[in-house]
Amino acid sequence: MEYSEQELIRRESLAKLRELGIEPYPAAQYPVNAEAAQIAAQYNPEQGNFADVCLAGRLMSRRIMGAASFGELQDASGRIQIYVKRDEICPGEDKTMYNTVWKKLLDIGDIIGVKGFAFITQTGQLSIHVRELTVLSKSLRVLPIVKELDGQVFDAFTDPELRYRQRYVDLIVNPQVRDTFVKRAKIVATMREYFNAAGCLEVETPILQSIPGGATARPFITHHNALDIPLYLRIANELYLKRLIVGGYNGVYEFAKDFRNEGMDKTHNPEFTCMEIYVAYKDYNWMMDFVEKMLAKVATAVNGTTVVDIAGNQVDFGGSYRRLPILEAIREYAGVDVKGMDEAALRDTCKKLKVEIEPSMGKGKLIDAIFGAYCEEKLIQPTFITDYPVEMSPLTKRHREDPTLTERFELFVCGKELANAYSELNDPIDQLERFQEQAALKSKGDDEAMFIDYDFVRALEYGMPPTSGLGMGIDRLTMFMTGQTAIQDVLFFPQMRPEKPLRKECPKE
């Protein structure tokens, strides 16, 4: 592998450190007792606190002025200035640590440890007066340090492909990126707290499944050598969670990694996180109320308010959301009434509306195509789209007032689906017929249609109580709550095309 001039210099510095008897990657732990943000928030010069601190982090800048220097140290909490004086870190005759190590052999990006005390400089800058400096990890690559001059930003690490592929560098030089993932963790923690308070149990279900069920999607397929059978990465965990409701739990939920072998864009990644929750003796009306309260709680926990700026729209997650039946939405936004239309009539309607369709599409997907083309982008404020036709919802209980519809809702925000929920179908005979209808669609070429899961039907035959279930995409929820427009910005390591090999062979040390 060929190295740049700067990388060669850093490797030479690495060798010189070892010649001086300094191990650039020491094995011993370092006794950190404070963080930059903690000192910034709590330091009081009158009290003289933080008189004996030990910090560790990356050296992000350095200004050498003869026998004294200033630098900037970045740890997990933020940045703080350090003041390094030659005679402080080298009290004896030997000034190697300052004159050679600090001034010549250390580089921006190196991880160091410092011991000293907090103080305020003459210019009013909170700093750490360093009494002892330790090399903890030598950086062999040059960081893309962001510079500002007269309001202009230079050398910013902004190229999306580089940021997603080298997320570790992105996290180092773009502090706001770290904040996005802190908020993501807070979203999950808030939801978990809300579900636990409602008496629900967090569980785990299989990722490798013999039948990919619970959604209409194309699965990833693998092979289990010992059993000599094909297995699928789960597209949803729904059917396993409902088995647990059959088993006697009143409420179960799971934050699950799901996998769908489909397209990739700014809102879809083949591997994604979905939360699903199922609560016995409830219906989709109860679940809508439950979701409204949960999202208000999440928005407030993350942003301090229920109103969130999403792509310039002031979206309010507080209060009650509009509840709009899907066929009424199509009539309102597309100007056509598709209620009662058969497949042929729906195809004609799609043609008139210039909606692109495929020959394999059945009634459900034709209606969904019209809705997607004419309605979704109009739904900016949180809106529950309800009462989907039976053909669109093979796992949903029929509507109590109209058997051609189901008790299902999808929650839309800023033109994107955020959640999908049902009054769950618990009639095993009806469920088997729905599965068989899906199998017929698969035979027509719909590779996203569901498989028949006979074991799930058997579970329903033992009796499942009336149940409401909800699935919500955590990645998309995080996008909304943090103001991101691409799913890649809320995933630490989004899926990407493989990079060309960095080296042809491992170099010999």
Order of alpha helices (4+ residues) and beta strands (2+ residues): alpha-alpha-beta-beta-beta-alpha-beta-beta-beta-beta-alpha-alpha-alpha-beta-beta-beta-beta-alpha-beta-beta-alpha-beta-beta-beta-alpha-alpha-alpha-beta-beta-beta-alpha-alpha-beta-alpha
